[in-house]
Amino acid sequence: MTPPTIRRSGHSRRAQFSAFTGYLIAALGAAVGAILLVVSLWRPETFSTLRSVATDMVAPAGRAGSATRSDSLAFVDTISGYFRAGSQNARLKREAEEARVRLAQAEAVEAENRHLKELLGLRDTEVKPVAFARLIGSTSASTRRIAYLSAGSSDGVKPGMPVRGPMGLIGRVLEAGGSSARVLLVTDAASMVPVRRTEDDVVAFAEGRADGSLHIRLINLGLNPLKKGDVFVTSGAGGLYRPGIAVAIVDTITTDGAIARPLSNPATAVYVAVEPVWAPEASQVIAGQPLEAGE
């Protein structure tokens, strides 16, 4: 039996040529790579054009990938936002309520500052007030117009003393306890304040009508000289109220005078001043009136 022939690469010209060609290409590639590396280190700007061309070639693929990532992220955000919408709405509503509460508190502080400024205005008067206090309540179901003051006899408050707000006369002290007092408002039916018109010597009485308005009743009957918009102040007659305190402004003309509204509204006058009686002897007359004894 004849043994098989063993062929070696060294005896095949094609195999030898292929191996030589591979070695030659590898050597040329290594040489070219070395040359390019040396050139890139020596002069980096040499291959800037090639890099730009390569970048331009791969730019469309990069933009496509970026758009894909953006769309996928937007889709994920939309889905997650849908699931978070409920909690976000609840949080926004809670923040809106908190902001509304803070706004209301700020408005309350502003109103308090305004009332304090008005109190300073009451302090700067010719007559030194006996006390400063708050109106802490008033009658609501009764036909009487009575308010309650947060100052009493311990603060020097006595029956008959005028009570005025920043805009004018509110009433007079009816009864005084130790730390509180009752005030007869000018709108009460039992209240009568001597007044005069500011522009001349037309005198009258401002009588309460128990409905929040005043009846300006002229003393001298005849031709009615009053007109809408006339302002009346205390005349000082009787010695109880000092002259010049604003009382009312005319709204409607009547045959014997006018219907007027008080300039100082007890509902808005938070702080008031209690002034001494203009003529001391008037306090004795007021103290002996049946109105105070019967209240």
Order of alpha helices (4+ residues) and beta strands (2+ residues): alpha-alpha-beta-beta-beta-beta-beta-beta-beta-beta-beta-beta-beta-beta-alpha-alpha
